[in-house]
Amino acid sequence: MESAGLWMLVLVAVMMVATGLPAWVLLIGVALVFVVVGVWAGVFTLPLLSAIPSRLLGLLENDLLQALPLYVFMGALLNRLPLAEILLRSGARALRWTGCGMPLAGLGLGALLAPMNGSVGAGAAMLARTLQPRLDASGMPAERSAALVCVSSTLGVVIPPSLVLILLGDAMLRAHTEAVNALGGRMIGEGRIINTQDVFHGALIPAAILLALCIAATWWTSRRQSSHRNATREVIGTPLTRGEWVTAGSMTLIVVCLLGGVVLGYLYAVEAAATGGVALFGFGLVSRTLTRETLKATLRDTIVISGALFALLIAATVFTLIIRAFGTDRWLAALLADIGGGGYGALAVVLLILGVCALVLDAFEMIFVVIPLVIPPLLLRVPDATWVAVLTLLMLQASFLVPPFGYSVLMVRNRTPHHLDGRALTKALLPYLAVQLMVFALVLVFPNIVWRDTPVAPAQTTPVPSQSEDALRDMLSKQLGEQKPE
């Protein structure tokens, strides 16, 4: 029965594709079915599950989750206000001398706003509405413009301090804590438990390299299209007013300062998200674009998306607890311990699992469901938690761009009004996939590229000492908060 957790994951993935129901509904439903199976088979008892409410309350008391609705609010405002269009037009005019100002401006818009959008889906929706029509009007083939939108919408996965990095940092903290507890509190390599700031710092240099190479790839693939020069008026529209230039410059400065303040540790994510929300709200009032109807729609979007994310978090917490009650986490830890090749062999297997799962699940589902299951046993073999977190981010972003099932690819294809040729879209995505593969290989071969606040030891090559079944059950009972009878 220890492999039951994997069958739970497979069943959820199949039902997501077959039914189209929300992920949180399927996670709760599958978990309840396997609760009945587990109790009937005698794997665990119902008193073990009585700790779920207290664990959920403790989870929702996490201060970090306060930033979630604020990030969603900023993304909703960006989708409703004309700020993204002003930034795009001003960027295209400023970069007109390159001969491909609109594509470069679109990529820059994604890099600037994707961390504030909160999710790949929100970024794809905003860029498909703002950027893609202007790229199409410039004469760029539809598949190439769709590929650029796909890439731009995923930049928030690796550029800190996006919501994905915030939630991943919290998940890595929990995974690292579990790995340390499994070793009896003995640290391997790192002098302390990883935190969100470590993930921000670790992703900074790889994200900068990735962004620079994406800019180079965009310029290289767009430089031969003279239509970008000939269609400037049609694409950019009427000349920008002085107020629009001031708006574009001031908002860019505000966003860069806020994001930089969080990454460097001068601001908390909650403070930066609240400040960004107030700045966007003020822009809407001053520009008179935030009408009563727009505000109502923005608040409705914020409540709906935030509710869906919290429902997903709660469902994933219950789901992963049932998986652990079956002992699947310990079973996976034993399997990874038996894999040859030392820590790198275990790392390769886990990254492959993450890449396959990301073809079906989005970033939040991956962070809430898959990472708590596979990362703790990996950290028993590979002690560098910051390095593992950065490799996980790069793998997730690459998986979102793999045609035809990548999450970002599917989102953009669903929002494109005209048909996209699959072969041409794949060809347009190849330069960016090659760039991501280069950065991934660079981080894998040269781990010191990842900025760490504390030194680490090399990956472990010997199996982790096993514990008795009684000790493992006692540890699980403590993790679930079960009170033993006297």
C-alpha positions in Angstrom: 0.0 0.0 0.0 3.0 2.3 0.2 2.7 3.1 -3.5 -0.9 4.3 -3.1 0.2 7.9 -3.1 1.6 7.6 -6.6 -1.7 6.1 -7.8 -3.5 9.1 -6.1 -1.4 11.5 -8.2 -2.0 9.5 -11.4 -5.7 9.4 -10.8 -5.8 13.2 -10.2 -3.9 13.9 -13.4 -6.1 11.6 -15.5 -9.3 13.1 -14.0 -8.0 16.7 -14.6 -7.6 15.9 -18.3 -10.8 13.9 -18.6 -13.2 16.0 -16.6 -11.9 19.6 -16.6 -13.0 20.0 -13.0 -11.0 22.4 -10.7 -7.9 20.8 -9.3 -8.9 21.4 -5.7 -12.2 19.5 -6.2 -10.3 16.5 -7.6 -7.7 16.6 -4.9 -10.3 16.6 -2.1 -12.4 13.9 -3.9 -9.4 11.5 -4.5 -8.1 12.0 -1.0 -11.5 11.1 0.5 -11.8 8.0 -1.6 -8.3 6.8 -0.5 -9.1 7.7 3.1 -11.9 5.0 2.9 -9.5 2.6 1.3 -6.7 3.3 3.9 -9.1 2.9 6.9 -10.7 -0.3 5.4 -7.2 -1.8 4.8 -6.0 -0.9 8.3 -3.2 1.3 7.0 -4.2 4.1 9.4 -7.1 5.0 11.7 -9.5 7.9 11.7 -8.0 9.5 14.9 -4.9 10.2 12.8 -7.1 12.3 10.4 -8.7 14.3 13.2 -5.6 16.6 13.3 -6.3 17.9 9.8 -8.4 20.9 10.9 -5.7 22.1 13.4 -3.0 21.7 10.7 -5.1 23.7 8.2 -5.6 26.5 10.8 -1.9 26.5 11.5 -1.1 26.7 7.8 -3.4 29.6 7.1 -1.8 31.6 10.0 1.4 31.8 7.9 2.1 35.5 7.5 3.6 34.8 4.1 0.2 33.9 2.7 -1.0 37.5 3.3 0.9 38.5 0.2 -1.1 36.1 -2.0 -4.4 38.1 -2.4 -2.3 41.3 -2.7 -0.3 39.8 -5.6 -3.6 38.7 -7.2 -5.1 42.2 -6.7 -2.1 43.7 -8.5 -2.5 41.2 -11.4 -6.2 42.0 -11.7 -5.5 45.7 -11.8 -2.9 45.2 -14.5 -5.4 43.3 -16.5 -8.1 45.9 -16.2 -6.1 49.2 -16.4 -4.3 50.5 -19.6 -0.9 50.7 -17.8 0.5 47.6 -19.6 -0.4 49.1 -23.0 1.3 52.4 -22.1 4.4 50.6 -20.9 4.5 48.5 -24.1 4.1 51.5 -26.5 6.7 53.6 -24.6 9.1 50.7 -24.6 8.6 50.0 -28.3 9.3 53.7 -29.2 12.4 53.8 -26.9 13.8 50.6 -28.6 12.7 51.5 -32.1 16.4 52.0 -33.1 17.0 48.3 -32.7 14.7 47.5 -35.6 12.6 45.1 -33.4 11.4 47.5 -30.7 8.0 45.8 -30.3 9.3 42.3 -29.6 11.9 43.5 -27.2 9.4 45.8 -25.5 7.0 42.8 -25.1 9.7 40.7 -23.5 10.6 43.6 -21.2 7.0 44.0 -20.3 6.8 40.4 -19.3 10.0 40.6 -17.2 8.7 43.7 -15.5 5.1 42.7 -14.8 5.2 38.9 -14.7 6.4 38.9 -11.1 3.5 41.1 -10.2 0.9 39.1 -12.1 1.2 36.3 -9.7 0.8 33.3 -12.1 1.7 32.1 -15.6 -2.0 32.1 -16.5 -2.5 35.7 -15.5 0.6 36.8 -17.4 -0.4 34.9 -20.5 -3.9 36.5 -20.4 -2.5 40.0 -20.0 0.2 39.7 -22.7 -2.2 37.9 -25.2 -4.5 40.8 -24.9 -1.9 43.6 -25.0 1.1 42.4 -26.8 0.0 39.7 -29.3 -2.3 41.9 -31.5 0.5 44.5 -31.9 3.0 41.9 -32.8 0.6 40.5 -35.4 0.0 44.0 -36.8 3.8 44.5 -37.2 3.9 41.6 -39.7 5.4 39.0 -37.4 4.0 35.5 -38.1 1.3 34.5 -35.7 3.3 31.5 -34.4 6.3 33.7 -33.5 4.2 36.3 -31.7 2.5 33.5 -29.8 5.9 32.0 -28.9 7.1 35.4 -27.6 3.9 35.7 -25.5 4.5 32.2 -24.1 8.1 33.0 -23.1 7.2 36.4 -21.6 4.4 35.0 -19.5 6.8 32.4 -17.8 9.5 34.9 -16.8 7.7 35.4 -13.5 8.6 31.8 -12.6 12.3 32.6 -12.2 12.4 36.4 -11.7 12.1 37.2 -8.0 10.1 38.1 -6.1 7.2 36.5 -7.9 4.3 34.7 -6.1 5.7 31.4 -7.5 9.0 32.0 -5.8 7.4 33.1 -2.6 5.3 29.9 -2.4 8.2 27.8 -3.5 10.4 29.3 -0.8 7.8 28.3 1.8 7.5 24.8 0.3 11.3 24.4 0.3 11.5 25.6 4.0 9.0 22.8 4.9 10.8 20.2 2.8 14.2 21.1 4.3 12.7 21.0 7.8 11.3 17.5 7.1 14.7 16.3 5.8 16.5 17.6 8.9 13.9 15.9 11.1 14.3 12.7 9.3 18.0 12.8 10.2 17.2 13.4 13.8 17.9 17.1 13.6 21.3 16.8 12.1 22.1 19.3 9.4 23.9 18.2 6.3 25.9 20.9 4.7 23.8 24.0 5.3 24.1 25.8 8.6 20.4 26.6 8.8 17.1 25.9 7.3 16.5 27.5 3.9 14.0 30.4 3.8 12.2 32.5 1.1 15.0 35.1 1.0 17.5 32.3 0.1 15.4 31.3 -2.9 15.2 34.9 -4.0 19.0 35.3 -3.8 19.7 31.9 -5.4 17.4 32.7 -8.4 18.8 36.2 -9.0 21.9 35.4 -11.2 20.4 32.5 -13.2 17.3 34.7 -13.9 19.6 37.6 -15.1 21.5 35.2 -17.4 18.2 33.7 -18.7 16.7 37.2 -19.4 19.8 38.4 -21.2 19.9 35.3 -23.4 16.2 35.6 -24.2 16.7 39.3 -25.2 19.5 38.1 -27.5 17.4 35.4 -29.0 14.5 37.8 -29.6 16.7 40.3 -31.3 18.4 37.6 -33.4 15.1 36.1 -34.6 13.5 39.5 -35.3 16.3 41.5 -36.8 15.6 40.5 -40.4 12.0 41.6 -40.4 12.0 45.0 -41.9 8.2 45.2 -41.4 8.9 46.3 -37.8 10.5 49.5 -39.1 7.8 50.1 -41.8 4.8 49.5 -39.6 5.9 51.6 -36.6 3.0 54.0 -36.7 0.4 51.2 -37.1 1.9 49.2 -34.3 2.7 51.8 -31.7 -0.3 54.0 -32.5 -0.5 57.7 -31.8 2.5 59.4 -30.3 2.7 59.2 -26.6 1.8 62.3 -24.6 4.2 63.8 -22.0 1.9 62.4 -19.2 2.1 58.9 -20.7 5.9 59.1 -20.8 6.0 60.3 -17.2 3.6 57.4 -16.2 5.7 54.8 -18.0 9.0 56.1 -16.4 7.6 56.5 -12.9 5.8 53.2 -12.8 8.8 51.4 -14.1 11.0 53.0 -11.4 8.4 52.1 -8.7 8.2 48.5 -9.8 11.9 48.0 -10.1 12.5 49.6 -6.6 9.8 47.4 -5.0 11.0 44.2 -6.6 14.6 45.1 -5.8 13.7 46.0 -2.2 12.1 42.6 -1.6 15.0 40.6 -3.3 17.6 42.5 -1.3 15.7 42.1 2.0 14.8 45.7 2.6 11.1 45.0 2.2 8.8 42.1 3.1 6.8 40.7 0.2 3.6 41.7 1.9 4.8 45.3 2.2 5.9 45.5 -1.5 2.7 43.9 -2.7 0.6 46.4 -0.7 2.6 49.3 -2.0 2.3 48.1 -5.5 -1.4 47.7 -5.2 -1.8 51.2 -3.8 0.4 52.6 -6.6 -1.7 50.9 -9.3 -4.9 52.0 -7.6 -3.6 55.6 -7.5 -2.7 55.4 -11.2 -6.3 54.3 -12.0 -7.8 57.2 -10.0 -5.4 59.9 -11.4 -5.9 58.7 -15.0 -9.6 58.2 -14.5 -9.5 54.7 -15.9 -10.5 53.0 -12.7 -14.3 53.4 -13.0 -16.8 51.8 -10.6 -17.4 49.0 -13.1 -13.7 48.4 -13.4 -13.2 48.3 -9.7 -16.0 45.9 -9.2 -14.6 43.6 -11.9 -11.1 43.9 -10.3 -12.4 43.0 -6.8 -14.4 40.1 -8.2 -11.4 38.7 -10.0 -9.3 39.1 -6.9 -11.8 37.2 -4.7 -12.4 34.5 -7.2 -8.7 33.8 -7.9 -7.6 34.2 -4.3 -10.4 31.8 -3.2 -9.3 29.3 -5.8 -5.7 29.5 -4.7 -6.6 29.0 -1.0 -8.9 26.2 -1.9 -6.1 24.6 -3.8 -3.7 25.0 -0.8 -6.2 23.5 1.6 -7.0 20.6 -0.7 -3.3 19.9 -1.4 -2.6 19.9 2.3 -5.2 17.2 2.9 -4.0 15.3 -0.2 -0.4 15.2 0.9 -1.3 14.2 4.4 -3.2 11.2 3.1 -0.2 10.3 0.9 2.1 10.4 3.9 -0.4 8.4 6.0 0.1 5.6 3.4 3.9 5.9 3.8 4.5 6.9 0.2 7.0 9.6 1.2 9.1 7.0 3.1 8.8 4.6 0.2 10.1 7.3 -2.2 12.9 8.1 0.2 14.0 4.5 0.2 13.8 4.3 -3.6 15.9 7.5 -4.0 18.4 6.1 -1.5 18.9 3.0 -3.7 19.4 5.0 -6.9 23.0 4.8 -8.2 25.0 7.8 -9.2 25.0 9.4 -5.7 23.1 12.6 -5.2 23.1 13.5 -8.9 21.3 10.3 -9.7 18.5 11.1 -7.3 18.5 14.7 -8.5 18.0 13.6 -12.1 15.1 11.3 -11.2 13.3 14.0 -9.2 13.8 16.7 -11.9 12.4 14.3 -14.5 9.4 13.7 -12.3 8.8 17.4 -11.9 9.2 18.0 -15.7 6.6 15.3 -16.5 4.1 16.5 -13.8 4.4 20.1 -15.0 3.0 19.1 -18.4 -0.3 18.5 -16.6 -0.2 20.7 -13.5 0.4 24.4 -13.2 3.0 26.0 -10.9 0.8 26.3 -7.8 -0.4 22.7 -8.1 3.2 21.6 -8.4 4.3 23.6 -5.4 1.4 22.4 -3.2 1.2 18.8 -4.3 4.3 17.4 -5.9 7.2 19.3 -4.3 6.2 18.3 -0.7 6.3 14.7 -1.8 9.6 14.5 -3.8 11.8 17.2 -2.5 12.3 16.1 1.2 13.8 12.7 0.3 15.9 14.4 -2.4 17.4 16.8 0.2 18.5 13.7 2.2 20.9 13.0 -0.7 21.5 16.5 -2.0 22.0 18.9 0.9 22.2 22.1 -1.2 18.5 23.2 -0.8 19.0 26.6 -2.6 20.6 24.9 -5.6 17.8 22.4 -5.7 15.2 25.2 -5.6 16.8 27.0 -8.5 17.0 23.9 -10.6 13.3 23.2 -9.8 12.3 26.7 -11.0 14.2 26.3 -14.3 12.7 22.9 -14.8 9.2 24.2 -14.2 9.6 27.1 -16.6 11.0 24.9 -19.4 8.1 22.4 -18.9 5.6 25.2 -19.3 7.0 26.0 -22.8 7.3 22.4 -24.2 4.8 22.1 -27.0 2.1 21.0 -27.4 1.1 20.4 -23.8 3.1 23.1 -21.9 0.9 25.1 -19.6 1.8 28.4 -21.1 1.5 27.1 -24.7 -2.0 25.8 -24.0 -3.0 29.1 -22.4 -1.8 31.2 -25.3 -3.3 28.9 -27.9 -6.7 29.0 -26.2 -6.6 32.8 -26.2 -5.4 33.3 -29.8 -8.3 34.0 -32.2 -6.7 32.4 -35.2 -5.3 28.9 -35.8 -1.7 28.3 -34.9 0.3 25.7 -36.8 1.8 23.3 -34.3 5.0 22.7 -36.2 5.6 26.4 -36.8 5.0 27.2 -33.1 7.4 24.5 -32.0 10.0 26.0 -34.4 9.4 29.5 -33.0 9.8 28.2 -29.4 13.1 26.2 -30.1 15.5 29.2 -29.6 14.0 30.0 -26.2 14.0 26.3 -25.2 17.6 26.1 -26.2 18.4 29.2 -24.1 16.6 27.6 -21.1 18.5 24.4 -21.6 21.8 26.3 -21.6 21.0 28.1 -18.4 19.8 24.8 -16.8 23.1 23.1 -17.8 25.1 26.1 -16.6 23.5 26.0 -13.1 23.8 22.2 -13.0 27.5 22.1 -13.9 28.5 25.2 -12.0 26.5 25.3 -8.8 28.4 28.3 -7.5 26.4 30.5 -9.9 23.6 30.2 -7.4 24.0 32.9 -4.7 24.0 31.3 -1.2 24.0 33.1 2.1 25.7 30.0 3.8 28.2 27.5 2.5 27.1 24.0 1.7 28.7 20.6 1.6 28.8 18.4 -1.5 26.0 16.0 -2.4 25.8 12.9 -0.3 26.8 9.6 -2.0 25.9 7.2 0.7 22.4 6.0 1.6 20.7 7.7 4.5 20.5 5.6 7.7 17.1 3.9 7.9 14.9 4.2 10.9 12.6 1.6 12.4 8.9 1.5 11.5 8.0 2.5 15.1 10.2 5.5 14.9 8.7 6.5 11.5 5.2 6.1 12.8 5.9 8.2 15.8 7.4 10.9 13.6 4.4 10.8 11.3 2.0 11.1 14.3 3.9 14.1 15.6 3.8 15.8 12.1 0.1 15.2 11.9 -0.4 16.5 15.4 -2.0 13.3 16.7 -2.4 13.1 20.4 -1.6 9.6 21.7 -4.0 8.2 24.3 -2.7 7.9 27.8 
